[in-house]
Amino acid sequence: MFVHGSGSTRHSPRNRYVASVLHQAGLGTLLFDLLTAEEAARRANVFDIGLLAGRLTDVTAWVRGEPWGAAPPIGWFGASTGAAAALWAAADPDAGVGAIVSRGGRPDLAHARLPAVTAATLLVVGGLDIQVLALNRAAQRQLRCVNDLVVVPGATHLFEEPGTLAAAAHHAERWFLDHLLTSGG
């Protein structure tokens, strides 16, 4: 399940690309918007991590209620503020998520809840995204779950440089295959 970041929607070319890589690896993908267009127009909503996390929890419960979503393990792929929402929601003991991948995420926006996250968590950050890299290193020290931090050389915050988004997508693919399919989610 994709949790996009601020200023993005389910139509994000970056998330659609990552979804295609995951889909080719045999993983189901779901891209959706956590805010309506009207809600997204209010900038404060885009940074209301609690609101976004609550919506993610609601969508996950909906997926679990569908015949096709009841049994498979669930992973969340979050970008930017979407990663913060995923980590915030994952701190709930009933979150029902087996693994999280954060691409260029802002885990600092979920800092108080990071020690409660139990889902295997991969933080993927661009090597040229110095400020966000520092925030992710600090967040990693707070995580008590299985976790790793991968730095993609030459990548800035949006992974727009040639080959960097592909590298991030393949790290996500490996993480989900290793942590969802072996753990049962």
Secondary structure, DSSP 8 states (H G I E B T S, - for coil): -EE--TT--TT-HHHHHHHHHHHHTT----B--SS-HHHHHSHHHHT-HHHHHHHHHHHHHHHHHSTTTSSS--EEEEETHHHHHHHHHHTSTT----EEEEES--GGGGGGGGGG--SEEEEEEETT-HHHHHHHHHHHHH--SSEEEEEETT--TT--STTHHHHHHHHHHHHHHHHHTTT--
